Structure formats: structure tokens, C-alpha cells
Amino acid sequence: MLDKTYRPDAFEARLYELWERSGRFACDPNSARRPYTIMMPPPNVTGSLHMGHALTFTIQDILIRFERMRGRDALWQPGTDHAGIATEIVVSNQLEEEGKSRGDLGRDGFIERVWQWKEQSGGTITRQLRRLGVSADWARERFTMDAGLSAAVRRVFVTLYREGLIYRDKRLVNWDPEMHTVISDLEVDNRETSGKLWHIRYPVEGMPGRYLVVATTRPETMLGDTGVAVHPDDERYSDLVGKQVRLPLVGRLIPVVADQHADPEMGSGAVKITPAHDFNDFDVGRRHGLDMINIFDRDARLTDAVPEPYRGLDRFEARERVLADLETQGLIEKVDDHTLMVPHHDRSGVVIEPWLTDQWFCNAAELAKPAIEAVESGRTQFVPRNWENTFFDWLRNIQPWCISRQLWWGHQIPAWYGPNGDVFVAETEEEAAREAAAKYAKPVPLERDPDVLDTWFSSGLWPFSTLGWPEKTPELARYYPTDVLVTGFDIIFFWVARMMMQGIHFMGDVPFRTVYIHALVRDERGQKMSKSRGNIVDPLDLIERYGCDALRFTLAALASPGRNINLVESRIESSRNFATKLWNAARYAEMNGCALAPGYDPRAATLTVNRWIAAATRDCAAAVTIALEAFRFDEAAHRLYHFVWGTFCDWYLEFSKPILQGADEAARTETQQTTGWVLAQILRLLHPIMPFISEELWHELGGDKAGMLMVEPWPELPPDLHDPAAAAEMDWVVEAVSAIRAIRAEMNVPAAAKVPLLVKDAEPETAARLERHRDHFLGLARVDSFAPSETVPPGSVPAVVAGATLILLLGEIVDLAKEKARLGKEIGRLDADLAKFAAKLANPAFLSKAKPEIVDEQREREADTRRDRDRLQAAYERLEAV
């Protein structure tokens, strides 16, 4: 017998252990079933479960469980990413606590220490994913630095190098002057900062007394200026284009160039060009052949490329010295307060410095062309489709991809240097040595490049490297291309594009047929979750309090396309209440002998109420199937919620109570079997979203022969279950009882009060229905008598339903005049609220300055208020007509 109380902690861990031990998460490469593959976006090995993980892995698990039940050979390939910078920081911090540093251990010792830490702590995230119910093929778990994937990385690097698509170059990069490494754009955290905008006079050479004023937020970089740009159409400076200005404090003459980069509306319209320390300036410098003077070293201290007084200064110390000297020389025209975005490394917290340095690059523009064509031709489709535009925009404007990092933990670049600097790129040191010996005509010592590869380089190979490439494995032939990639929009460029480029190049086909882009999870006010805001919600805490199914159902129900998820804890509580409702319904069914009836055919049912619920179940199953196929997880969850809570629990179980408690044995047996059959379909339909409660109830209600729900077939119910006559009759009963309940609620009729019911203008079929379902009206609508009426008498409230007017005699129970006054007052309050919403939403200043999620919240509140107002207005008008 089911426990009286729904307690998910009593069975969730037990069930997961049962699933994993059964081996049912595993794919079967020898199966004749059609494969279905999802590649798990590998979480950082340093990480722990956060709400973004909870959303993306819930969605993936829904799809995997859905397709597994539909008979597909499902592979959900799990694994973790070595997360170069993040992991190096974690282990370096551990060493610091011990009074040590990386340098104390040396490269080999440090890497050995990282592997030790990975073995001890690297399984945290995968254990937490199990707590979320993730049904991945754990036996196939991979790590981006395991032997097989490392071999794939080396093969790709060497191949691209030999094809001329990987090369060394001196370009501008994001540099962390504390960690001494390049970082990717994704690791740059642009923070809004209050600063200054200094307007500096640059003397025009040969034109005494004339200055070209430029504005800058980083005056220290002027020491590396090699030009000033003005817009070609800016008539104020047309006579200066081609002339030179003298760089203050340095004395170097630099040219004035005409370039579209200069905005006539910004500042003075003239901009200083520092190609070695600004990404836009770098492009301008290349267009005009300007010198590139690197004035910083790797610590962001000024080099010998600047005048002697500034050499060796930290960049921020140099700023103060430069400003003081400019002020002394009378070259600062004015200073404005200015809000700017300052780039920081999201890991170390250090201000990032754009820095000109030699790095390894990949010709991403060339690799992007087939990826663009694949999406244009529909071989890979984005859901929602609008994200294709983001994909195109990024890839059509892609820059060379800096793939080298100055770290120790990661895939060390397979390149060796000879005595005179010649580079030998090979998969092994032995191969590189042979190439070097052939070139030098003798064996020579080689020094390996110390850099490692960008983490995105190895994770970009994930869809095929995890399946055994470069070996031609059966898994690679069977499971590539994959079916769906589930990820957030923030890594379309960093990860999705990389996988597309490398997958097409090395496999000759796209890595996935569909890319489903989900929303971001924010707090209840629509703000991004962050430690600094103190608004991070731990999914494991929510699971502990409400159960895993409640969290999963909430995330699915909120996963509307194109909208971020504002996570309100009350929604998770509501989902737990839904699980409790299902649990109680199952317990009621068990107490009334309604066990699962796997062999029952509901088409044999004779009772109207049973034929109605069978048809409604079929309609629900069809709608949920369509929703999941279309990645509308929200629609699937909402349809299940309304069917289970409303149609099944609130209506069918109430309608069937008199039958189950009656003397007609045949009717009781049919209703028991129908109830058990409907519950079985509900549990199947709910399983992908709420796997734990559905599996537990399946075992409890099905007994020893029930088997495992996770591999039960998905409900594909026949169309002939639909019975139009039964549906019309029972839907009418629901409508009529609901109308009476609505009047009772609107008029504040006491719950225990029984009300006389008059029936006016009843059609013959309606009168027959009322008679057949008299017990339902007496019990569910709290009606104490039926009587026909030719009029709507004073002190009564009517409700029009199909085929009749139902009239409640309330005069002796409710003061209708008082209720009318109350409703009028409440309507007035809501009208005032609606006026406030209208004013705010019509205010251009609010719409332009408020965050989109705040505007959406206001619109939702307005819609909710309008619905409440319309409902009360309808009740008021009913009283007006009395």
C-alpha cells in the first residue's frame, strides 16, 4: 500500500540506483532499432550543479527518455571537460593554501597534482547529475583529456596545420596580466564602471596653435598611439586628413587618417589609434598600414617602447603619471564623467588587457563557410529558428581564432622547435624528430611549444571524438550525426559553431540535425544569478526540499521558446503539490482496487464516463507527443498538468466514486479497470518529465509483473477511442457544474451551503443529462433540489450553459445588494491598477530603459489583472440583470 504522504526522499535515490544497475541507460550498437543520439555538453570537471545545468540536462533527459520509450536505441553520451583555466586556478589555490606555487612543483609535478585532484573530486558534477535523474550512458563517460580524445586533438591540429588552416601570427588577444595567458571572449566579464573621459589636445604639425582633440578612457595607452582617425565625411577635419599630429609626451609624429571607425557624433569625432592595445584600433591600423607599438609587457607594465619616465610602471600608475604630465603641459581640454564597460577575467577578476602577441591561430573564416551552408540548406536547424540569424551573424564576421593558451593544464600543442626556430608539427615527438633530422640532415635537439590549446578546441570535437574517431568504430558509424544538441544561446559561437566547423571538416557531415536553444534561468525578478548579487539558487537545495520531479516539472513548464525563465520558488512548490495530487489519486485508486490493467482495452467500456475519460486520455497523449516532438516542453507540461489535476483527479475520480462505491459489480469492475488503465497512461506520459514518482507509482500499482517503466512503450492510443457522444455529455456536465461553482465563488456562498437550482428553457437532451447526472450536481455543485422555472425570480443568479439556463436561488443565503457593492468596489480597484499599468507601458522612457524581463513582467501582471477584472465584471453584470 502506498504511504499516506508523498515523500520523494524515500524512493528517489533507490530508484536511480535501480535504473543504473539495470543497464537500461545504455545504448546498443548491435541493435536493429533506429538510433537516437544526444551529446551531453560536457560540464567543467571543476564544477558543481547550477540552475543552468538543471535546465539543460532536464530537457535532454526528457528527450532521451521520450525517445527510449518510443523504441529508439538511445545514446546520451556523457562526459566532462578539463576546463583549462578553471581547473588550473582551483589547483593553484590549493597549492597557495599549502604555501606552495606552480613553480615549486614544475610543469610535470603540477600536471600530476591536477590529475590527482581530478581523480579525487572530478566526479562531483556527475554524482549531482544523477541526483537530477539524468539517464546518461555512464559506462561510456569520456573526459576531454583521456587518451582517446587526446589522440583526436593531436590528429586535428596536425591535419589543420598541414592544410594551412592553423598558423602562427602576431595579433591582438585578451590577455590576463596576472595569470599570464590568453583568454577567450566568453571568459571576459564586461563590468559597468564609473570612470572618466579625458579630452586631450594633439598639436597639428605645421599649424601652430591648432590642436586635434581626441577623447579616451585609457590615457596611458596614448604612449602607443600610431595615428588619429576622423570620419571621411566629417568636414571639420577634411583639411587635416593626410597631415600629422605630434603625439604628446612622446614627440612622435603620427598621421591623421580617414576611416569609418571614427564616429562624428561621439566626443570630438576624432579618435586616437593604438593598434597594439585596442581591437577596433588593430583593424584600423591594418587598414592604413600604421605601426603597431606594444607598450606593455606580460605583467601590463610599460616597456622600453615608451619614454624613460614611464618605463616599468604598472598601467594604472602610468595613467596617473601621464595625466599629471598632460595637465602640466596644458594639453587636457576637459574631463567628463563617463560610464564604461571594463573587461575583467571572470575567473581571476583581473582587468583584461588587449595585447599584441605571437599566438597560434585557426583560419575560422574558411572553416565557417561549410557550417554556414549547412544551416542555410537546412541540414542543421535551430529551434527556435531566430537563433540561426545569430549563428550567421557571428560566422559571417568571424575573426581568426586564437587557439593557444599559456597554461600547463590542457592539451599541449604538438609543435617542436629546432635550433634555428624551425617548427615541426607532428602527432608524436618521434615523428617531429624524424622530420627535423631530415631537414637538418642530422638528429637535433627539439624544444616543445609550452602552450596548450583553448578548451573549446577539444570540446569542438566532442560529437565524434567521444565515439572513437579517428578510429572507424561501429559507434561512430551508427551514432554520428547526432539528432539533437541542447544548449544555451551564450555558447552558440564558442561551442556550437566550433562543433559545426570541425565536424563537417573531419566527418563530412554536420554533427547534429537540430540545435535546440533554451532560455537562461534567472531569479524571480528576472536578474541574472550571480554570487555578487547573492541570488544564486542551488538546484540541489530545491531537490532536497521539494523533490527532483517538482524541480524538473517546473523547469519544463517554464521552458517557453524565446523567453528566459524567472525561477520563483512558489512555482516549484506548486509542482510538488501537483506530484502530491497524483500520489493521492494513485493511493485512492489502489484503495479502491484500481490496479494497473495492462491487458485492458478501454474501447470495450460501456459506461459514458469511462468512454469519456478514455477519449480524453487519448487526446492528452496525442497532444503531449506532438509537443515533445516540437520541443515545446512547456506545452507538454501544461497539458499533462490540466489533464491529471483537472480532468482525471477533479472530475473523473469524483464522477466515478458513486460507481466504485455502488452495488453494480460489472460497472464497478469496468471502472476499476478504466481507472487503472488511465493511470498507466498518465505514468507513461509523465515519465520523461517526472521520472521518479512515475516509476515508483508504476511499481506500486503494477505489482511484481509491472517491469520497469523507463522502458515501457510510449502511449500511442488508437483514434477510435474517441467517442463524440460521451465527450459531449461529460464535457457538458463539467461545464454546468463549473458554472454553478463559479457563481458560488463569485457571490461568496458558504462552502457548506446547499442551494436550490432552477432550470429554465431546458432542451430535452439537456433535461435528460441533468437527470442522469443528478448525483453529480447534488455532490459536486452542492445543489439541494432541482425544479423547472419559466422566469428568473428575484434573489437569483442565472448562468447560461448549452441547452439551458441554470438559476441559483441565493436570496436567502447571500445579500445580493451587498455583493454587488463589493464587486463594484473591487472592479474599481482593478481599473485603477490597469490604468497604472497602461501608463507605464505607454511610457517610452520606461520601455527604453527598463530591462526586457521587467517589461515582460509588467505586461504579464497587466494581463492577469485584466483577466480578474473581466471575471468580476461578468459577475457584476449578472447581478445587474437580476
Buried (B, 14 or more C-beta within 10 A) or exposed (E): EBEEEBEBEEBBBEBBEBBBEEEBBBBEBEEEEEBBBBBBBBBBBBBBBBBBBBBBBBBBBBBBBBBBBBEBBBBBBBBBBBBBBBBBBBBBEEBEEEEBEBEEBEEEBBBEBBBEBBEEEBBBBBEBBBBBBBBBBBEBBBBBBBEBBBBBBBBBBBBBBEEEBBEEEEBBBBBBBBBEBBBBEBBBBEBEEEBBBBBBBBBBBEEEEBBBBBBBBBBBBBBBBBBBBBBEEBEEBEEBBEBBBBBBBBEBEBBBBBBEBBEBEEBBBBBBBBBBBBEBBBBBBEEBEBEBBBBBBBEBBBBEBBBEEBBBBBBEBBBEBBBEBBEEEEBBBEBEEBEBEBBBBBBBEBBBBBBBBEBBBBBBBBBBEBBBEBBEEEBBBBBEEEBBEBBBEBBEEBBBBBBBBBBBBBBBBBBBBBEEEBBBBBBEEEBBBBBBBEEEEEEBEBEBBEBBBBBBBBBBBBBBBBBBBBEEBEBBEBBBBBBBBBBBBEBBBBBBBBBBBBBBBBBEBBBBBBBBBBBBBBBBEBBEBEEEEEBEBEBBEBBEBBBBBBBBBBBBBBBBBEBBBBBBBEBBBBBBBBBBBBBBBBBBBBEBBBBBBEEBEBEEBEBBBBBBBBBBBBBBBBBBBEBBEEBBBBBBBBBBBEBBBEBBBBBBBEBBBBBBEEEEEEBBEBBBBBBBBBBBBBBBBBBBBBBBBBBBBBBBBBEEEBEBBBEBEBBEBEEEBBBEEBBBBBBBBBEBBBBBBBBBEBBBBEEEEBBBBBBBEBEEBBBEBBEEBEEBBBBBBBBEEBEEBEEBEEBBBBBEBEBBBBBBBBBEBBEBEEBBEBBBEBBEEBEEBBEEBEEBEEEEEBEEEBEEBBBBBBEEEBEEBBEBBEBBBEBBEBBEEB
